[in-house]
Amino acid sequence: MRSNKRYSNVTFSKRVDHDAGRHRSQGSSSEPAKCSGCGAVYVDRRWSPAGVHTKAGKHKHWQPQTVTLCPACKEKQSGVPAGFVYVSGDFLSSHRQEIELLLAKEAERSAVDNPLAQIIELKTDESEGLVASTTTEHLAQRLGHALEKAFKGEVRYDFSHENKLARVYWHRD
């Protein structure tokens, strides 16, 4: 029996022309696992920083630890960042070393909560500005907040919600 619906399955089907799910793996990794790149440990469906101990005896069945790459190290290898922080202005030329140190320290602090949040690369762009690419869009936003809090200046956040990409622009003359 046919219905007279205005909508069909095509109306609600998933779009295939964008990369909204590219950052997610097909399934979860086997537990326990250890990242060969950064040393992060995957236990209880969560990546934890290296050196953090979980409760002993929690798992009933012991399994040998598998060695794999965490999602952040995979992103570093593929070179596909999820966030960019653009630093520009006259203030940068006189305080470059301090700004780079602040970004590195803030990324270290962020890794305590989320070891998958890492800076992929810090480089100089064509206009003598600084560009930091990150593995998560949240780290890019956090770095922008840290720059604004420490050095004032103007900050602007741009998000691409379909592609899970954040661009943070910080400028101070």
Secondary structure, 3 states (H helix, E strand, C coil): CCCCCCCCHHHHCCCCCCCCCCCCCCCCCCCCEEECCCCCEEECCEEECCCCCCCCCCCCCCCCCEEECCHHHHHHHHCCCCEEEEEECHHHHHHHHHHHHHHHHHHHHHHHHCCCCCEEEEEECCCCCEEEEECCHHHHHHHHHHHHHHHCCEEEEEEECCCCEEEEEEECC
